[in-house]
Amino acid sequence: MHLERFNALTNDAIAGLSETFFDSPGFDAVAYVRAGVASGRMELWRVDGHSWAVTEVRDGTLILMCYQGENGLAFLRAMIETARRNNLQKIRYWTARRGMARFLKSFKPVRISADGFEIGV
């Protein structure tokens, strides 16, 4: 798996993550991620040249803010190994896709909200 890190939210990344950005009244998801990446609080990744991810490390947890593209299972496995190498205790992610929870069942996720999960590493 090839990961390429970016220091700014590019137009290509916005297009590549478009299905993951959900705005709500008073909240602009793109602006939130743009500020997080620009400040260094979040990291933007192009995965294998065709997929995109945004991650953040907070309180011993690797947070998968968003991921869109192919090979999501391989990406999650790579993030679990990254978390282990960095002595993090868990991974947190959210998904609006019901099938994704079933797809990731082998990782024994714990539901933390209606669409949020944690995986111990």
Buried (B, 14 or more C-beta within 10 A) or exposed (E): EEBEEBEEBBEEBBEBBEEBBEEEEEEEBBEBBBEBBEEEEBBBBBBBEEBBBBBBBEEEBBBBBBBBBEBBEEBBEBBBEBBEEEEBEBBBBBBEEEEBEEBBEEBEBEEEEEBEBBBEB
